[in-house]
Amino acid sequence: MQRYSVSSSNIASVGYDAASETLEVEFLDGSLYQYYNVPENMYDRMMAEGSKGRFLHAYIKNAYPYSRVG
């Protein structure tokens, strides 16, 4: 999955696969997480936000299943 670098104090890059509705987030510490069943509009909203980390914490982290993949 292609990830795009973002300006964030906690997140290094973000990627999204529309076919599987998977959001992939790489943190600055090198850890990599995939969040499942995330609608594309949530990815679009996250990418438009000034604070990606705040959006992730408020709307995605506890709302969608996820796993650490790296």
mmCIF file of the N, C-alpha and C atoms, coordinates in Angstrom:
data_MODEL
# 
_entry.id   MODEL 
# 
loop_
_atom_site.group_PDB 
_atom_site.id 
_atom_site.type_symbol 
_atom_site.label_atom_id 
_atom_site.label_alt_id 
_atom_site.label_comp_id 
_atom_site.label_asym_id 
_atom_site.label_entity_id 
_atom_site.label_seq_id 
_atom_site.pdbx_PDB_ins_code 
_atom_site.Cartn_x 
_atom_site.Cartn_y 
_atom_site.Cartn_z 
_atom_site.occupancy 
_atom_site.B_iso_or_equiv 
_atom_site.pdbx_formal_charge 
_atom_site.auth_seq_id 
_atom_site.auth_comp_id 
_atom_site.auth_asym_id 
_atom_site.auth_atom_id 
_atom_site.pdbx_PDB_model_num 
ATOM 1   N N  . MET A 1 1  ? 0.840   -1.180 0.000  1.00 0.00 ? 1  MET A N  1 
ATOM 2   C CA . MET A 1 1  ? 0.000   0.000  0.000  1.00 0.00 ? 1  MET A CA 1 
ATOM 3   C C  . MET A 1 1  ? 0.887   1.246  0.000  1.00 0.00 ? 1  MET A C  1 
ATOM 4   N N  . GLN A 1 2  ? 0.564   2.167  -0.836 1.00 0.00 ? 2  GLN A N  1 
ATOM 5   C CA . GLN A 1 2  ? 1.322   3.419  -0.909 1.00 0.00 ? 2  GLN A CA 1 
ATOM 6   C C  . GLN A 1 2  ? 0.909   4.330  0.242  1.00 0.00 ? 2  GLN A C  1 
ATOM 7   N N  . ARG A 1 3  ? 1.905   4.841  0.971  1.00 0.00 ? 3  ARG A N  1 
ATOM 8   C CA . ARG A 1 3  ? 1.642   5.792  2.042  1.00 0.00 ? 3  ARG A CA 1 
ATOM 9   C C  . ARG A 1 3  ? 2.214   7.145  1.652  1.00 0.00 ? 3  ARG A C  1 
ATOM 10  N N  . TYR A 1 4  ? 1.591   8.185  2.179  1.00 0.00 ? 4  TYR A N  1 
ATOM 11  C CA . TYR A 1 4  ? 2.014   9.553  1.897  1.00 0.00 ? 4  TYR A CA 1 
ATOM 12  C C  . TYR A 1 4  ? 2.490   10.210 3.177  1.00 0.00 ? 4  TYR A C  1 
ATOM 13  N N  . SER A 1 5  ? 3.641   10.857 3.105  1.00 0.00 ? 5  SER A N  1 
ATOM 14  C CA . SER A 1 5  ? 4.180   11.572 4.255  1.00 0.00 ? 5  SER A CA 1 
ATOM 15  C C  . SER A 1 5  ? 3.217   12.680 4.655  1.00 0.00 ? 5  SER A C  1 
ATOM 16  N N  . VAL A 1 6  ? 3.071   12.854 5.964  1.00 0.00 ? 6  VAL A N  1 
ATOM 17  C CA . VAL A 1 6  ? 2.205   13.902 6.488  1.00 0.00 ? 6  VAL A CA 1 
ATOM 18  C C  . VAL A 1 6  ? 2.984   14.732 7.502  1.00 0.00 ? 6  VAL A C  1 
ATOM 19  N N  . SER A 1 7  ? 2.514   15.949 7.701  1.00 0.00 ? 7  SER A N  1 
ATOM 20  C CA . SER A 1 7  ? 3.108   16.828 8.701  1.00 0.00 ? 7  SER A CA 1 
ATOM 21  C C  . SER A 1 7  ? 2.388   16.582 10.015 1.00 0.00 ? 7  SER A C  1 
ATOM 22  N N  . SER A 1 8  ? 3.071   15.930 10.939 1.00 0.00 ? 8  SER A N  1 
ATOM 23  C CA . SER A 1 8  ? 2.458   15.562 12.209 1.00 0.00 ? 8  SER A CA 1 
ATOM 24  C C  . SER A 1 8  ? 3.542   15.375 13.255 1.00 0.00 ? 8  SER A C  1 
ATOM 25  N N  . SER A 1 9  ? 3.208   15.624 14.501 1.00 0.00 ? 9  SER A N  1 
ATOM 26  C CA . SER A 1 9  ? 4.173   15.422 15.578 1.00 0.00 ? 9  SER A CA 1 
ATOM 27  C C  . SER A 1 9  ? 4.253   13.965 16.003 1.00 0.00 ? 9  SER A C  1 
ATOM 28  N N  . ASN A 1 10 ? 3.345   13.109 15.491 1.00 0.00 ? 10 ASN A N  1 
ATOM 29  C CA . ASN A 1 10 ? 3.305   11.718 15.904 1.00 0.00 ? 10 ASN A CA 1 
ATOM 30  C C  . ASN A 1 10 ? 3.237   10.730 14.740 1.00 0.00 ? 10 ASN A C  1 
ATOM 31  N N  . ILE A 1 11 ? 2.732   11.166 13.585 1.00 0.00 ? 11 ILE A N  1 
ATOM 32  C CA . ILE A 1 11 ? 2.498   10.288 12.440 1.00 0.00 ? 11 ILE A CA 1 
ATOM 33  C C  . ILE A 1 11 ? 3.459   10.625 11.307 1.00 0.00 ? 11 ILE A C  1 
ATOM 34  N N  . ALA A 1 12 ? 4.108   9.597  10.756 1.00 0.00 ? 12 ALA A N  1 
ATOM 35  C CA . ALA A 1 12 ? 5.058   9.802  9.653  1.00 0.00 ? 12 ALA A CA 1 
ATOM 36  C C  . ALA A 1 12 ? 4.363   9.753  8.296  1.00 0.00 ? 12 ALA A C  1 
ATOM 37  N N  . SER A 1 13 ? 3.465   8.760  8.110  1.00 0.00 ? 13 SER A N  1 
ATOM 38  C CA . SER A 1 13 ? 2.803   8.611  6.815  1.00 0.00 ? 13 SER A CA 1 
ATOM 39  C C  . SER A 1 13 ? 1.459   7.911  6.978  1.00 0.00 ? 13 SER A C  1 
ATOM 40  N N  . VAL A 1 14 ? 0.605   8.103  5.966  1.00 0.00 ? 14 VAL A N  1 
ATOM 41  C CA . VAL A 1 14 ? -0.744  7.531  5.972  1.00 0.00 ? 14 VAL A CA 1 
ATOM 42  C C  . VAL A 1 14 ? -1.037  6.990  4.578  1.00 0.00 ? 14 VAL A C  1 
ATOM 43  N N  . GLY A 1 15 ? -1.643  5.810  4.531  1.00 0.00 ? 15 GLY A N  1 
ATOM 44  C CA . GLY A 1 15 ? -2.061  5.227  3.262  1.00 0.00 ? 15 GLY A CA 1 
ATOM 45  C C  . GLY A 1 15 ? -3.469  4.687  3.382  1.00 0.00 ? 15 GLY A C  1 
ATOM 46  N N  . TYR A 1 16 ? -4.105  4.456  2.233  1.00 0.00 ? 16 TYR A N  1 
ATOM 47  C CA . TYR A 1 16 ? -5.475  3.936  2.241  1.00 0.00 ? 16 TYR A CA 1 
ATOM 48  C C  . TYR A 1 16 ? -5.702  3.056  1.031  1.00 0.00 ? 16 TYR A C  1 
ATOM 49  N N  . ASP A 1 17 ? -6.344  1.909  1.263  1.00 0.00 ? 17 ASP A N  1 
ATOM 50  C CA . ASP A 1 17 ? -6.743  1.014  0.179  1.00 0.00 ? 17 ASP A CA 1 
ATOM 51  C C  . ASP A 1 17 ? -8.261  0.971  0.144  1.00 0.00 ? 17 ASP A C  1 
ATOM 52  N N  . ALA A 1 18 ? -8.848  1.584  -0.884 1.00 0.00 ? 18 ALA A N  1 
ATOM 53  C CA . ALA A 1 18 ? -10.301 1.694  -0.978 1.00 0.00 ? 18 ALA A CA 1 
ATOM 54  C C  . ALA A 1 18 ? -10.979 0.333  -1.149 1.00 0.00 ? 18 ALA A C  1 
ATOM 55  N N  . ALA A 1 19 ? -10.349 -0.573 -1.869 1.00 0.00 ? 19 ALA A N  1 
ATOM 56  C CA . ALA A 1 19 ? -10.963 -1.880 -2.131 1.00 0.00 ? 19 ALA A CA 1 
ATOM 57  C C  . ALA A 1 19 ? -11.208 -2.661 -0.839 1.00 0.00 ? 19 ALA A C  1 
ATOM 58  N N  . SER A 1 20 ? -10.271 -2.586 0.100  1.00 0.00 ? 20 SER A N  1 
ATOM 59  C CA . SER A 1 20 ? -10.416 -3.315 1.363  1.00 0.00 ? 20 SER A CA 1 
ATOM 60  C C  . SER A 1 20 ? -10.806 -2.405 2.524  1.00 0.00 ? 20 SER A C  1 
ATOM 61  N N  . GLU A 1 21 ? -10.960 -1.106 2.250  1.00 0.00 ? 21 GLU A N  1 
ATOM 62  C CA . GLU A 1 21 ? -11.257 -0.109 3.284  1.00 0.00 ? 21 GLU A CA 1 
ATOM 63  C C  . GLU A 1 21 ? -10.264 -0.194 4.445  1.00 0.00 ? 21 GLU A C  1 
ATOM 64  N N  . THR A 1 22 ? -8.984  -0.272 4.089  1.00 0.00 ? 22 THR A N  1 
ATOM 65  C CA . THR A 1 22 ? -7.917  -0.362 5.090  1.00 0.00 ? 22 THR A CA 1 
ATOM 66  C C  . THR A 1 22 ? -7.126  0.927  5.124  1.00 0.00 ? 22 THR A C  1 
ATOM 67  N N  . LEU A 1 23 ? -7.031  1.491  6.318  1.00 0.00 ? 23 LEU A N  1 
ATOM 68  C CA . LEU A 1 23 ? -6.229  2.688  6.567  1.00 0.00 ? 23 LEU A CA 1 
ATOM 69  C C  . LEU A 1 23 ? -4.937  2.243  7.223  1.00 0.00 ? 23 LEU A C  1 
ATOM 70  N N  . GLU A 1 24 ? -3.812  2.673  6.676  1.00 0.00 ? 24 GLU A N  1 
ATOM 71  C CA . GLU A 1 24 ? -2.508  2.278  7.216  1.00 0.00 ? 24 GLU A CA 1 
ATOM 72  C C  . GLU A 1 24 ? -1.805  3.524  7.737  1.00 0.00 ? 24 GLU A C  1 
ATOM 73  N N  . VAL A 1 25 ? -1.328  3.442  8.978  1.00 0.00 ? 25 VAL A N  1 
ATOM 74  C CA . VAL A 1 25 ? -0.689  4.585  9.618  1.00 0.00 ? 25 VAL A CA 1 
ATOM 75  C C  . VAL A 1 25 ? 0.686   4.175  10.134 1.00 0.00 ? 25 VAL A C  1 
ATOM 76  N N  . GLU A 1 26 ? 1.693   4.896  9.689  1.00 0.00 ? 26 GLU A N  1 
ATOM 77  C CA . GLU A 1 26 ? 3.055   4.697  10.183 1.00 0.00 ? 26 GLU A CA 1 
ATOM 78  C C  . GLU A 1 26 ? 3.365   5.835  11.144 1.00 0.00 ? 26 GLU A C  1 
ATOM 79  N N  . PHE A 1 27 ? 3.768   5.467  12.354 1.00 0.00 ? 27 PHE A N  1 
ATOM 80  C CA . PHE A 1 27 ? 4.099   6.463  13.364 1.00 0.00 ? 27 PHE A CA 1 
ATOM 81  C C  . PHE A 1 27 ? 5.583   6.795  13.316 1.00 0.00 ? 27 PHE A C  1 
ATOM 82  N N  . LEU A 1 28 ? 5.942   7.917  13.892 1.00 0.00 ? 28 LEU A N  1 
ATOM 83  C CA . LEU A 1 28 ? 7.335   8.368  13.857 1.00 0.00 ? 28 LEU A CA 1 
ATOM 84  C C  . LEU A 1 28 ? 8.278   7.397  14.558 1.00 0.00 ? 28 LEU A C  1 
ATOM 85  N N  . ASP A 1 29 ? 7.761   6.595  15.495 1.00 0.00 ? 29 ASP A N  1 
ATOM 86  C CA . ASP A 1 29 ? 8.615   5.619  16.176 1.00 0.00 ? 29 ASP A CA 1 
ATOM 87  C C  . ASP A 1 29 ? 8.859   4.370  15.335 1.00 0.00 ? 29 ASP A C  1 
ATOM 88  N N  . GLY A 1 30 ? 8.282   4.345  14.111 1.00 0.00 ? 30 GLY A N  1 
ATOM 89  C CA . GLY A 1 30 ? 8.490   3.220  13.206 1.00 0.00 ? 30 GLY A CA 1 
ATOM 90  C C  . GLY A 1 30 ? 7.394   2.175  13.247 1.00 0.00 ? 30 GLY A C  1 
ATOM 91  N N  . SER A 1 31 ? 6.491   2.248  14.220 1.00 0.00 ? 31 SER A N  1 
ATOM 92  C CA . SER A 1 31 ? 5.408   1.269  14.288 1.00 0.00 ? 31 SER A CA 1 
ATOM 93  C C  . SER A 1 31 ? 4.408   1.518  13.161 1.00 0.00 ? 31 SER A C  1 
ATOM 94  N N  . LEU A 1 32 ? 3.767   0.443  12.720 1.00 0.00 ? 32 LEU A N  1 
ATOM 95  C CA . LEU A 1 32 ? 2.850   0.497  11.586 1.00 0.00 ? 32 LEU A CA 1 
ATOM 96  C C  . LEU A 1 32 ? 1.556   -0.209 11.972 1.00 0.00 ? 32 LEU A C  1 
ATOM 97  N N  . TYR A 1 33 ? 0.435   0.474  11.795 1.00 0.00 ? 33 TYR A N  1 
ATOM 98  C CA . TYR A 1 33 ? -0.872  -0.072 12.144 1.00 0.00 ? 33 TYR A CA 1 
ATOM 99  C C  . TYR A 1 33 ? -1.800  -0.021 10.951 1.00 0.00 ? 33 TYR A C  1 
ATOM 100 N N  . GLN A 1 34 ? -2.675  -1.028 10.875 1.00 0.00 ? 34 GLN A N  1 
ATOM 101 C CA . GLN A 1 34 ? -3.732  -1.031 9.877  1.00 0.00 ? 34 GLN A CA 1 
ATOM 102 C C  . GLN A 1 34 ? -5.073  -1.013 10.604 1.00 0.00 ? 34 GLN A C  1 
ATOM 103 N N  . TYR A 1 35 ? -5.943  -0.113 10.152 1.00 0.00 ? 35 TYR A N  1 
ATOM 104 C CA . TYR A 1 35 ? -7.294  0.031  10.688 1.00 0.00 ? 35 TYR A CA 1 
ATOM 105 C C  . TYR A 1 35 ? -8.246  -0.455 9.605  1.00 0.00 ? 35 TYR A C  1 
ATOM 106 N N  . TYR A 1 36 ? -9.201  -1.319 9.983  1.00 0.00 ? 36 TYR A N  1 
ATOM 107 C CA . TYR A 1 36 ? -10.038 -2.016 9.013  1.00 0.00 ? 36 TYR A CA 1 
ATOM 108 C C  . TYR A 1 36 ? -11.466 -1.461 8.968  1.00 0.00 ? 36 TYR A C  1 
ATOM 109 N N  . ASN A 1 37 ? -12.086 -1.601 7.794  1.00 0.00 ? 37 ASN A N  1 
ATOM 110 C CA . ASN A 1 37 ? -13.478 -1.175 7.570  1.00 0.00 ? 37 ASN A CA 1 
ATOM 111 C C  . ASN A 1 37 ? -13.651 0.331  7.716  1.00 0.00 ? 37 ASN A C  1 
ATOM 112 N N  . VAL A 1 38 ? -12.609 1.082  7.396  1.00 0.00 ? 38 VAL A N  1 
ATOM 113 C CA . VAL A 1 38 ? -12.652 2.541  7.481  1.00 0.00 ? 38 VAL A CA 1 
ATOM 114 C C  . VAL A 1 38 ? -13.187 3.088  6.150  1.00 0.00 ? 38 VAL A C  1 
ATOM 115 N N  . PRO A 1 39 ? -14.313 3.791  6.180  1.00 0.00 ? 39 PRO A N  1 
ATOM 116 C CA . PRO A 1 39 ? -14.847 4.350  4.934  1.00 0.00 ? 39 PRO A CA 1 
ATOM 117 C C  . PRO A 1 39 ? -13.895 5.376  4.319  1.00 0.00 ? 39 PRO A C  1 
ATOM 118 N N  . GLU A 1 40 ? -13.933 5.469  3.011  1.00 0.00 ? 40 GLU A N  1 
ATOM 119 C CA . GLU A 1 40 ? -13.021 6.378  2.313  1.00 0.00 ? 40 GLU A CA 1 
ATOM 120 C C  . GLU A 1 40 ? -13.204 7.833  2.749  1.00 0.00 ? 40 GLU A C  1 
ATOM 121 N N  . ASN A 1 41 ? -14.439 8.207  3.089  1.00 0.00 ? 41 ASN A N  1 
ATOM 122 C CA . ASN A 1 41 ? -14.649 9.591  3.524  1.00 0.00 ? 41 ASN A CA 1 
ATOM 123 C C  . ASN A 1 41 ? -13.934 9.894  4.837  1.00 0.00 ? 41 ASN A C  1 
ATOM 124 N N  . MET A 1 42 ? -13.715 8.879  5.681  1.00 0.00 ? 42 MET A N  1 
ATOM 125 C CA . MET A 1 42 ? -12.961 9.097  6.926  1.00 0.00 ? 42 MET A CA 1 
ATOM 126 C C  . MET A 1 42 ? -11.478 9.337  6.604  1.00 0.00 ? 42 MET A C  1 
ATOM 127 N N  . TYR A 1 43 ? -10.959 8.604  5.634  1.00 0.00 ? 43 TYR A N  1 
ATOM 128 C CA . TYR A 1 43 ? -9.581  8.839  5.195  1.00 0.00 ? 43 TYR A CA 1 
ATOM 129 C C  . TYR A 1 43 ? -9.455  10.256 4.633  1.00 0.00 ? 43 TYR A C  1 
ATOM 130 N N  . ASP A 1 44 ? -10.405 10.647 3.782  1.00 0.00 ? 44 ASP A N  1 
ATOM 131 C CA . ASP A 1 44 ? -10.380 11.988 3.202  1.00 0.00 ? 44 ASP A CA 1 
ATOM 132 C C  . ASP A 1 44 ? -10.436 13.058 4.283  1.00 0.00 ? 44 ASP A C  1 
ATOM 133 N N  . ARG A 1 45 ? -11.287 12.848 5.279  1.00 0.00 ? 45 ARG A N  1 
ATOM 134 C CA . ARG A 1 45 ? -11.397 13.811 6.379  1.00 0.00 ? 45 ARG A CA 1 
ATOM 135 C C  . ARG A 1 45 ? -10.092 13.894 7.166  1.00 0.00 ? 45 ARG A C  1 
ATOM 136 N N  . MET A 1 46 ? -9.477  12.738 7.417  1.00 0.00 ? 46 MET A N  1 
ATOM 137 C CA . MET A 1 46 ? -8.220  12.727 8.165  1.00 0.00 ? 46 MET A CA 1 
ATOM 138 C C  . MET A 1 46 ? -7.136  13.496 7.420  1.00 0.00 ? 46 MET A C  1 
ATOM 139 N N  . MET A 1 47 ? -7.057  13.259 6.106  1.00 0.00 ? 47 MET A N  1 
ATOM 140 C CA . MET A 1 47 ? -6.018  13.916 5.322  1.00 0.00 ? 47 MET A CA 1 
ATOM 141 C C  . MET A 1 47 ? -6.239  15.421 5.218  1.00 0.00 ? 47 MET A C  1 
ATOM 142 N N  . ALA A 1 48 ? -7.475  15.868 5.385  1.00 0.00 ? 48 ALA A N  1 
ATOM 143 C CA . ALA A 1 48 ? -7.784  17.290 5.316  1.00 0.00 ? 48 ALA A CA 1 
ATOM 144 C C  . ALA A 1 48 ? -7.578  17.999 6.656  1.00 0.00 ? 48 ALA A C  1 
ATOM 145 N N  . GLU A 1 49 ? -7.478  17.236 7.720  1.00 0.00 ? 49 GLU A N  1 
ATOM 146 C CA . GLU A 1 49 ? -7.333  17.815 9.058  1.00 0.00 ? 49 GLU A CA 1 
ATOM 147 C C  . GLU A 1 49 ? -5.936  18.383 9.280  1.00 0.00 ? 49 GLU A C  1 
ATOM 148 N N  . GLY A 1 50 ? -5.874  19.433 10.071 1.00 0.00 ? 50 GLY A N  1 
ATOM 149 C CA . GLY A 1 50 ? -4.586  20.005 10.447 1.00 0.00 ? 50 GLY A CA 1 
ATOM 150 C C  . GLY A 1 50 ? -3.818  19.084 11.379 1.00 0.00 ? 50 GLY A C  1 
ATOM 151 N N  . SER A 1 51 ? -4.533  18.425 12.299 1.00 0.00 ? 51 SER A N  1 
ATOM 152 C CA . SER A 1 51 ? -3.898  17.502 13.237 1.00 0.00 ? 51 SER A CA 1 
ATOM 153 C C  . SER A 1 51 ? -4.341  16.077 12.937 1.00 0.00 ? 51 SER A C  1 
ATOM 154 N N  . LYS A 1 52 ? -3.487  15.355 12.233 1.00 0.00 ? 52 LYS A N  1 
ATOM 155 C CA . LYS A 1 52 ? -3.800  13.969 11.863 1.00 0.00 ? 52 LYS A CA 1 
ATOM 156 C C  . LYS A 1 52 ? -3.911  13.084 13.101 1.00 0.00 ? 52 LYS A C  1 
ATOM 157 N N  . GLY A 1 53 ? -3.006  13.289 14.059 1.00 0.00 ? 53 GLY A N  1 
ATOM 158 C CA . GLY A 1 53 ? -3.001  12.476 15.277 1.00 0.00 ? 53 GLY A CA 1 
ATOM 159 C C  . GLY A 1 53 ? -4.249  12.686 16.104 1.00 0.00 ? 53 GLY A C  1 
ATOM 160 N N  . ARG A 1 54 ? -4.689  13.917 16.229 1.00 0.00 ? 54 ARG A N  1 
ATOM 161 C CA . ARG A 1 54 ? -5.911  14.216 16.989 1.00 0.00 ? 54 ARG A CA 1 
ATOM 162 C C  . ARG A 1 54 ? -7.125  13.574 16.319 1.00 0.00 ? 54 ARG A C  1 
ATOM 163 N N  . PHE A 1 55 ? -7.193  13.655 14.986 1.00 0.00 ? 55 PHE A N  1 
ATOM 164 C CA . PHE A 1 55 ? -8.301  13.043 14.254 1.00 0.00 ? 55 PHE A CA 1 
ATOM 165 C C  . PHE A 1 55 ? -8.282  11.525 14.432 1.00 0.00 ? 55 PHE A C  1 
ATOM 166 N N  . LEU A 1 56 ? -7.108  10.920 14.301 1.00 0.00 ? 56 LEU A N  1 
ATOM 167 C CA . LEU A 1 56 ? -6.973  9.471  14.467 1.00 0.00 ? 56 LEU A CA 1 
ATOM 168 C C  . LEU A 1 56 ? -7.476  9.050  15.841 1.00 0.00 ? 56 LEU A C  1 
ATOM 169 N N  . HIS A 1 57 ? -7.054  9.763  16.860 1.00 0.00 ? 57 HIS A N  1 
ATOM 170 C CA . HIS A 1 57 ? -7.442  9.425  18.232 1.00 0.00 ? 57 HIS A CA 1 
ATOM 171 C C  . HIS A 1 57 ? -8.945  9.622  18.457 1.00 0.00 ? 57 HIS A C  1 
ATOM 172 N N  . ALA A 1 58 ? -9.508  10.698 17.919 1.00 0.00 ? 58 ALA A N  1 
ATOM 173 C CA . ALA A 1 58 ? -10.905 11.028 18.176 1.00 0.00 ? 58 ALA A CA 1 
ATOM 174 C C  . ALA A 1 58 ? -11.901 10.194 17.375 1.00 0.00 ? 58 ALA A C  1 
ATOM 175 N N  . TYR A 1 59 ? -11.566 9.857  16.123 1.00 0.00 ? 59 TYR A N  1 
ATOM 176 C CA . TYR A 1 59 ? -12.559 9.262  15.235 1.00 0.00 ? 59 TYR A CA 1 
ATOM 177 C C  . TYR A 1 59 ? -12.250 7.859  14.723 1.00 0.00 ? 59 TYR A C  1 
ATOM 178 N N  . ILE A 1 60 ? -11.008 7.415  14.837 1.00 0.00 ? 60 ILE A N  1 
ATOM 179 C CA . ILE A 1 60 ? -10.654 6.137  14.216 1.00 0.00 ? 60 ILE A CA 1 
ATOM 180 C C  . ILE A 1 60 ? -10.168 5.106  15.227 1.00 0.00 ? 60 ILE A C  1 
ATOM 181 N N  . LYS A 1 61 ? -9.275  5.501  16.112 1.00 0.00 ? 61 LYS A N  1 
ATOM 182 C CA . LYS A 1 61 ? -8.584  4.557  16.985 1.00 0.00 ? 61 LYS A CA 1 
ATOM 183 C C  . LYS A 1 61 ? -9.529  3.627  17.754 1.00 0.00 ? 61 LYS A C  1 
ATOM 184 N N  . ASN A 1 62 ? -10.578 4.161  18.353 1.00 0.00 ? 62 ASN A N  1 
ATOM 185 C CA . ASN A 1 62 ? -11.484 3.325  19.152 1.00 0.00 ? 62 ASN A CA 1 
ATOM 186 C C  . ASN A 1 62 ? -12.761 2.949  18.422 1.00 0.00 ? 62 ASN A C  1 
ATOM 187 N N  . ALA A 1 63 ? -12.870 3.333  17.148 1.00 0.00 ? 63 ALA A N  1 
ATOM 188 C CA . ALA A 1 63 ? -14.091 3.076  16.394 1.00 0.00 ? 63 ALA A CA 1 
ATOM 189 C C  . ALA A 1 63 ? -13.954 1.932  15.398 1.00 0.00 ? 63 ALA A C  1 
ATOM 190 N N  . TYR A 1 64 ? -12.725 1.579  15.021 1.00 0.00 ? 64 TYR A N  1 
ATOM 191 C CA . TYR A 1 64 ? -12.513 0.561  13.994 1.00 0.00 ? 64 TYR A CA 1 
ATOM 192 C C  . TYR A 1 64 ? -11.512 -0.477 14.498 1.00 0.00 ? 64 TYR A C  1 
ATOM 193 N N  . PRO A 1 65 ? -11.687 -1.734 14.076 1.00 0.00 ? 65 PRO A N  1 
ATOM 194 C CA . PRO A 1 65 ? -10.703 -2.755 14.462 1.00 0.00 ? 65 PRO A CA 1 
ATOM 195 C C  . PRO A 1 65 ? -9.349  -2.451 13.818 1.00 0.00 ? 65 PRO A C  1 
ATOM 196 N N  . TYR A 1 66 ? -8.291  -2.830 14.503 1.00 0.00 ? 66 TYR A N  1 
ATOM 197 C CA . TYR A 1 66 ? -6.964  -2.552 13.979 1.00 0.00 ? 66 TYR A CA 1 
ATOM 198 C C  . TYR A 1 66 ? -5.976  -3.614 14.447 1.00 0.00 ? 66 TYR A C  1 
ATOM 199 N N  . SER A 1 67 ? -4.825  -3.634 13.810 1.00 0.00 ? 67 SER A N  1 
ATOM 200 C CA . SER A 1 67 ? -3.742  -4.498 14.266 1.00 0.00 ? 67 SER A CA 1 
ATOM 201 C C  . SER A 1 67 ? -2.416  -3.849 13.939 1.00 0.00 ? 67 SER A C  1 
ATOM 202 N N  . ARG A 1 68 ? -1.434  -4.152 14.740 1.00 0.00 ? 68 ARG A N  1 
ATOM 203 C CA . ARG A 1 68 ? -0.076  -3.683 14.480 1.00 0.00 ? 68 ARG A CA 1 
ATOM 204 C C  . ARG A 1 68 ? 0.530   -4.643 13.470 1.00 0.00 ? 68 ARG A C  1 
ATOM 205 N N  . VAL A 1 69 ? 1.059   -4.079 12.385 1.00 0.00 ? 69 VAL A N  1 
ATOM 206 C CA . VAL A 1 69 ? 1.615   -4.918 11.329 1.00 0.00 ? 69 VAL A CA 1 
ATOM 207 C C  . VAL A 1 69 ? 3.106   -4.682 11.140 1.00 0.00 ? 69 VAL A C  1 
ATOM 208 N N  . GLY A 1 70 ? 3.659   -3.783 11.903 1.00 0.00 ? 70 GLY A N  1 
ATOM 209 C CA . GLY A 1 70 ? 5.091   -3.514 11.768 1.00 0.00 ? 70 GLY A CA 1 
ATOM 210 C C  . GLY A 1 70 ? 5.617   -2.706 12.915 1.00 0.00 ? 70 GLY A C  1 
# 
